[in-house]
Amino acid sequence: MHKKLFIPGPVDVLPEVLERMATPMIGHRSKEASALQRSISEKMMKLMYTQNQIMLSTTSGTGLMEGAIRSCTRKRAAVFSVGAFGKRWYELATGNQVPADLFESEPGHPTTPERVDAALATGKYDLVTITHNETSTGLMNAAVDLAEVIRRYPEVVFAMDTVSSLGGTKIEVDALGVDICITSTQKALGLPPGLAICSFSEKAVAAARQVEHRGYYLDLLSLYDYIQKKDHQYPSTPSLSHMYALDYQLDRIFEEGPENRFSRHKEMADLVQTWAEENFALFPQKPFASHTLTTIRNTREINIGDLNKRLGEKGYAISNGYGNLKEKTFRIAHMADRTVDEVKELLQVIESILP
C-alpha cells in the first residue's frame, strides 16, 4: 500500500507528472534539448521573480550549495544557521577548504538582521549564506528583513537556500538582492528528487571569476559560461527525464497561479499550526513558522515512532524529528500538490490514534 506522504520531501508526485519522466530520450546536445532547457529557464525566472540566469544541476540541492560556497567565496564565508541544514553550508565549506565562520541561532529562533549586520560590518566576509526555510526546525527566516541588511554590503555575495520553500511561498529573488538562490525538485515544486535549480547573478559571476579552484562538476562559473556559449546546453549529461517533468509541472503551477499556490500553502500551514498549538506546541517561534512544513514540540511525550507506524497502517506517513530533535518533535509537511482537505483528513486520522 502506498502511503500518502506528509514528510519534508520527497513529496508525492502526481501521476501525470511522473508520466512525463517516461518521455522518450532525445540527444542532450540537440536543438530540442536546448529548447527544453530554455523553456524551463524562462518559467523558473518567472516563478523566482528574477532576470538572473537559471542553471540546472543533476544533483540534490546540496550539490548547488557546495558549488555556490566553493565557486564564489574569495575571502571568507559567513554561514548563518537555524538548524541542521543551515549547518550543512558550513560543513560544505570546511570540506572544500573554504574559510568560513558559523553563526548558529538557538533552536527554533531565527537569524536576526542585527546578527548579520554585526558579522558583515567586520569586513571579513565576501559571501553570506542564509537558510530561508529550515526543515529540521520548521522555521522560515524573514528574508525581506535579512536582505535589507545584506544590501548595505554590496561586495558580499548573497546565497540563499530555498530548497524547501520555493514554489510554496513567494520569493522575489531580484527584489531581495539574492545572488544565488538554490532550490530542488522534491519538495514544494512537487517532483521526484534528483534535480537542483539556482539563479546566478552577474555579481556572483564576477566573484567566481576571482576564485581559482572552483572544483569541476559543481563549478558554477563553468555551468554559466557553457550555457551562454552553447545556448542552454550543459557541460555534462543532464537528467532529461527530470527536465520533461519540470517543464510540465511549471505549466501546472502557472495554471493554478503562483499567488493561488502560495495562498494554498499558507492555508495548509495555518491549519496544521493551529492544530499543533491546540494539541501540542509549535517548535519554532510562531512568527517564523514555515509555510511548507510544521515542526511540532512533543509536549505530550507520545511515542512518535509508534504513531507513525499506526499512521502507516492507515496509509499515511509523517516525519519524526531530525537529528537530536528525534522523539522531541515531529514534523508534518504540507507542500507541493497537497490540498487543504487532505491535510484535514490527516489531522483527523492522527486524532483517532492519539491517546
C-alpha positions as CSV (number, residue, x, y, z in Angstrom):
1,M,0.0,0.0,0.0
2,H,1.3,3.4,-1.0
3,K,1.4,5.8,2.0
4,K,0.3,9.4,1.5
5,L,3.4,11.3,2.2
6,F,3.3,14.3,4.6
7,I,7.1,14.3,5.1
8,P,9.5,17.1,4.2
9,G,10.5,15.5,0.9
10,P,10.4,13.6,-1.2
11,V,6.7,14.5,-1.7
12,D,4.0,12.6,-3.5
13,V,4.2,13.3,-7.3
14,L,1.0,13.5,-9.4
15,P,0.7,10.6,-11.9
16,E,0.6,12.9,-14.9
17,V,3.9,14.5,-13.8
18,L,5.5,11.1,-13.3
19,E,4.4,10.1,-16.8
20,R,6.4,12.9,-18.3
21,M,9.5,11.3,-16.9
22,A,8.8,8.4,-19.3
23,T,9.1,10.7,-22.3
24,P,11.5,9.1,-24.9
25,M,15.0,10.3,-24.8
26,I,16.5,12.9,-27.2
27,G,20.1,13.8,-27.8
28,H,21.2,16.0,-25.0
29,R,23.2,18.1,-27.5
30,S,20.3,18.6,-29.8
31,K,18.3,21.7,-30.6
32,E,15.3,20.0,-28.9
33,A,17.3,19.7,-25.6
34,S,18.3,23.4,-25.8
35,A,14.7,24.3,-26.4
36,L,13.5,22.2,-23.4
37,Q,16.2,23.7,-21.1
38,R,15.5,27.3,-22.3
39,S,11.7,26.8,-21.7
40,I,12.4,25.7,-18.1
41,S,14.7,28.6,-17.5
42,E,12.2,31.1,-18.7
43,K,9.4,29.6,-16.5
44,M,11.7,29.4,-13.4
45,M,12.7,33.1,-13.9
46,K,9.0,33.9,-13.6
47,L,8.5,31.7,-10.5
48,M,11.6,33.1,-8.9
49,Y,10.9,36.7,-9.9
50,T,14.3,37.2,-11.4
51,Q,16.1,38.3,-14.5
52,N,19.3,36.3,-13.5
53,Q,20.5,33.2,-15.3
54,I,18.8,30.0,-14.3
55,M,21.0,26.9,-14.0
56,L,20.1,23.3,-13.6
57,S,22.2,20.6,-11.9
58,T,21.7,16.8,-11.8
59,T,22.2,16.7,-8.0
60,S,20.2,17.4,-4.9
61,G,20.1,20.9,-3.6
62,T,23.2,20.2,-1.6
63,G,25.2,20.0,-4.8
64,L,24.4,23.6,-5.8
65,M,25.0,24.7,-2.2
66,E,28.5,23.2,-2.4
67,G,29.0,24.7,-5.8
68,A,28.0,28.1,-4.6
69,I,30.2,28.3,-1.5
70,R,33.2,26.9,-3.3
71,S,32.8,28.9,-6.5
72,C,32.1,32.3,-5.1
73,T,33.9,32.7,-1.8
74,R,37.0,34.8,-2.4
75,K,38.0,35.6,1.2
76,R,35.7,34.0,3.8
77,A,32.0,32.9,4.1
78,A,29.6,33.9,6.9
79,V,27.3,30.9,7.4
80,F,24.0,31.6,9.3
81,S,22.3,28.5,10.6
82,V,18.9,27.9,12.1
83,G,19.2,24.1,12.1
84,A,20.8,21.1,10.7
85,F,20.6,22.1,7.0
86,G,21.9,25.6,7.7
87,K,24.9,24.0,9.4
88,R,25.4,21.9,6.2
89,W,26.6,25.1,4.5
90,Y,29.4,25.2,7.0
91,E,30.3,21.6,6.6
92,L,30.4,22.1,2.8
93,A,32.8,25.0,3.2
94,T,35.2,23.2,5.6
95,G,35.0,20.1,3.4
96,N,36.2,22.1,0.5
97,Q,38.8,24.1,2.5
98,V,36.8,27.3,2.1
99,P,37.4,29.7,5.0
100,A,34.1,30.1,6.8
101,D,32.6,31.0,10.2
102,L,29.4,29.5,11.6
103,F,26.7,31.7,13.3
104,E,24.1,29.4,14.9
105,S,20.8,30.6,16.3
106,E,19.2,29.0,19.3
107,P,16.9,26.1,18.0
108,G,13.5,27.5,17.0
109,H,14.9,31.0,16.8
110,P,15.5,32.9,13.5
111,T,18.6,34.5,12.1
112,T,18.3,38.1,13.1
113,P,19.2,41.2,11.0
114,E,21.3,42.6,13.8
115,R,23.5,39.5,14.0
116,V,24.0,39.5,10.2
117,D,24.8,43.2,10.3
118,A,27.4,42.7,13.1
119,A,29.1,40.0,11.2
120,L,29.3,41.7,7.8
121,A,30.3,45.0,9.4
122,T,33.7,43.4,10.3
123,G,34.6,43.4,6.6
124,K,35.9,39.8,7.0
125,Y,33.3,38.2,4.7
126,D,32.6,38.3,1.0
127,L,29.8,35.7,0.9
128,V,26.9,35.1,3.2
129,T,24.6,32.1,3.3
130,I,21.1,32.2,4.6
131,T,18.7,29.3,5.1
132,H,15.3,30.6,4.1
133,N,13.3,27.6,5.3
134,E,14.8,25.0,7.7
135,T,13.1,21.6,7.6
136,S,14.6,20.4,10.9
137,T,13.1,23.1,13.0
138,G,10.2,24.2,10.8
139,L,11.4,27.8,10.8
140,M,11.1,30.3,7.9
141,N,13.5,33.2,8.2
142,A,12.3,36.7,7.4
143,A,14.1,37.1,4.1
144,V,13.0,40.7,3.5
145,D,14.5,41.9,6.8
146,L,17.7,40.0,6.2
147,A,18.0,41.2,2.6
148,E,17.7,44.8,3.8
149,V,20.8,44.4,5.9
150,I,22.8,42.4,3.3
151,R,22.1,45.1,0.7
152,R,24.3,47.5,2.7
153,Y,27.3,45.4,1.8
154,P,27.4,45.4,-2.0
155,E,30.7,43.5,-2.1
156,V,29.1,40.5,-0.4
157,V,27.6,37.7,-2.5
158,F,24.2,36.6,-1.0
159,A,23.5,32.9,-1.3
160,M,20.1,31.6,-0.1
161,D,18.8,28.0,0.4
162,T,15.2,27.9,-0.7
163,V,15.2,24.1,-1.2
164,S,12.1,23.5,0.9
165,S,10.2,26.8,0.3
166,L,10.5,27.9,-3.4
167,G,7.2,27.1,-5.1
168,G,5.3,27.1,-1.8
169,T,5.8,30.8,-0.8
170,K,6.7,34.0,-2.7
171,I,10.4,34.6,-3.0
172,E,11.2,37.6,-5.1
173,V,14.9,36.9,-5.9
174,D,15.8,40.2,-7.6
175,A,13.8,42.4,-5.1
176,L,15.7,40.7,-2.3
177,G,19.1,41.0,-4.0
178,V,19.8,37.3,-3.8
179,D,22.8,36.4,-6.0
180,I,22.5,32.6,-5.8
181,C,19.0,31.3,-5.0
182,I,19.0,27.5,-4.7
183,T,16.2,25.0,-4.7
184,S,15.5,21.4,-5.7
185,T,12.7,19.4,-7.2
186,Q,11.5,17.0,-4.5
187,K,9.8,19.5,-2.1
188,A,7.4,22.4,-2.9
189,L,7.9,22.1,-6.6
190,G,6.3,18.6,-6.5
191,L,8.7,16.4,-8.5
192,P,10.9,13.4,-7.8
193,P,14.3,14.1,-6.3
194,G,17.4,14.4,-8.5
195,L,17.4,17.9,-10.0
196,A,18.6,21.2,-8.4
197,I,18.0,24.7,-9.7
198,C,19.6,28.0,-9.0
199,S,19.6,31.6,-10.2
200,F,23.1,33.1,-10.7
201,S,23.6,36.9,-10.8
202,E,26.2,38.9,-12.6
203,K,27.7,39.7,-9.2
204,A,28.1,36.0,-8.5
205,V,29.7,35.6,-11.9
206,A,32.2,38.3,-11.2
207,A,33.1,36.8,-7.8
208,A,33.6,33.3,-9.3
209,R,36.0,34.7,-11.9
210,Q,38.2,35.7,-9.0
211,V,38.3,32.2,-7.4
212,E,41.0,29.9,-8.8
213,H,39.9,26.5,-7.5
214,R,36.2,26.1,-8.0
215,G,36.1,22.3,-8.5
216,Y,34.9,20.7,-11.7
217,Y,31.4,19.2,-11.8
218,L,29.9,21.8,-9.4
219,D,31.9,24.8,-10.8
220,L,29.0,27.3,-11.2
221,L,31.0,29.6,-13.4
222,S,31.7,26.7,-15.8
223,L,28.0,26.0,-15.9
224,Y,27.2,29.6,-16.5
225,D,29.8,30.1,-19.3
226,Y,28.7,26.9,-21.1
227,I,25.1,28.0,-21.1
228,Q,26.0,31.4,-22.6
229,K,28.2,29.9,-25.2
230,K,26.1,26.8,-26.2
231,D,22.6,28.1,-25.9
232,H,21.3,26.4,-22.8
233,Q,23.5,23.3,-23.2
234,Y,25.3,21.9,-20.2
235,P,28.9,20.6,-19.9
236,S,27.9,17.1,-18.7
237,T,24.8,15.0,-19.4
238,P,21.7,16.4,-17.7
239,S,18.7,14.4,-16.5
240,L,16.4,14.9,-19.4
241,S,13.7,12.9,-17.7
242,H,13.5,15.3,-14.8
243,M,13.5,18.2,-17.2
244,Y,10.5,16.9,-19.1
245,A,8.6,16.6,-15.8
246,L,9.8,20.0,-14.5
247,D,8.7,21.8,-17.7
248,Y,5.3,20.2,-17.5
249,Q,4.9,20.9,-13.7
250,L,5.8,24.5,-14.2
251,D,3.0,24.8,-16.6
252,R,0.7,23.3,-14.0
253,I,2.0,25.8,-11.4
254,F,1.2,28.7,-13.7
255,E,-2.2,27.2,-14.5
256,E,-3.0,27.2,-10.8
257,G,-1.5,30.7,-10.5
258,P,1.6,31.3,-8.2
259,E,-0.4,33.5,-5.8
260,N,-3.1,30.9,-5.5
261,R,-0.4,28.3,-4.9
262,F,1.2,30.4,-2.2
263,S,-2.2,31.0,-0.6
264,R,-3.0,27.3,-0.5
265,H,0.3,26.6,1.2
266,K,-0.3,29.3,3.8
267,E,-3.9,27.9,4.4
268,M,-2.5,24.4,5.0
269,A,0.2,25.8,7.3
270,D,-2.3,27.8,9.4
271,L,-4.5,24.7,9.7
272,V,-1.7,22.5,11.0
273,Q,-0.1,25.1,13.2
274,T,-3.4,25.9,14.9
275,W,-3.9,22.2,15.5
276,A,-0.4,21.9,16.8
277,E,-0.9,24.7,19.3
278,E,-4.2,23.2,20.5
279,N,-2.8,19.7,20.9
280,F,1.0,20.1,21.5
281,A,3.1,23.2,20.9
282,L,5.0,24.7,17.9
283,F,8.7,24.2,18.0
284,P,9.7,27.5,16.1
285,Q,8.7,30.9,17.4
286,K,5.3,31.4,15.9
287,P,6.0,34.4,13.7
288,F,8.7,32.4,11.9
289,A,6.7,29.2,11.4
290,S,7.2,27.7,7.9
291,H,4.6,27.8,5.2
292,T,5.6,24.4,3.9
293,L,6.0,22.2,6.9
294,T,5.3,22.3,10.7
295,T,7.7,21.1,13.4
296,I,5.7,20.2,16.5
297,R,7.1,20.0,20.0
298,N,6.2,16.7,21.6
299,T,4.9,18.1,24.8
300,R,2.7,15.0,25.5
301,E,5.8,12.7,25.2
302,I,4.0,10.3,22.9
303,N,6.0,7.6,21.1
304,I,6.3,9.2,17.6
305,G,7.7,6.1,16.0
306,D,4.6,4.2,17.2
307,L,2.3,7.0,16.0
308,N,3.9,6.8,12.5
309,K,3.7,3.0,12.5
310,R,0.0,3.2,13.2
311,L,-0.4,6.0,10.6
312,G,1.3,3.8,8.1
313,E,-1.3,1.1,8.7
314,K,-3.9,3.6,7.7
315,G,-1.9,4.8,4.6
316,Y,-0.2,7.9,5.8
317,A,3.4,9.0,6.7
318,I,4.7,11.9,8.7
319,S,8.2,12.5,10.0
320,N,9.9,12.1,13.3
321,G,12.2,14.9,14.5
322,Y,15.5,15.4,12.8
323,G,18.8,14.6,14.4
324,N,18.9,15.5,18.1
325,L,15.2,16.5,17.9
326,K,14.1,13.0,17.2
327,E,11.1,12.0,19.5
328,K,11.3,15.5,21.0
329,T,9.5,16.8,17.9
330,F,7.6,15.5,14.9
331,R,7.0,17.1,11.5
332,I,4.0,17.4,9.2
333,A,4.8,18.7,5.7
334,H,2.1,20.5,3.7
335,M,3.6,21.3,0.4
336,A,3.6,20.8,-3.4
337,D,0.2,19.4,-4.6
338,R,-1.2,18.6,-1.2
339,T,-4.7,20.1,-0.6
340,V,-6.4,21.6,2.4
341,D,-8.8,18.7,2.5
342,E,-6.0,16.1,2.6
343,V,-4.4,18.0,5.5
344,K,-7.7,18.0,7.4
345,E,-8.1,14.3,6.7
346,L,-4.6,13.5,8.1
347,L,-5.2,15.5,11.3
348,Q,-8.4,13.6,11.9
349,V,-6.6,10.3,11.5
350,I,-3.9,11.4,13.9
351,E,-6.5,12.4,16.4
352,S,-8.2,9.0,16.1
353,I,-4.8,7.4,17.1
354,L,-3.6,9.7,19.8
355,P,-4.4,8.6,23.4
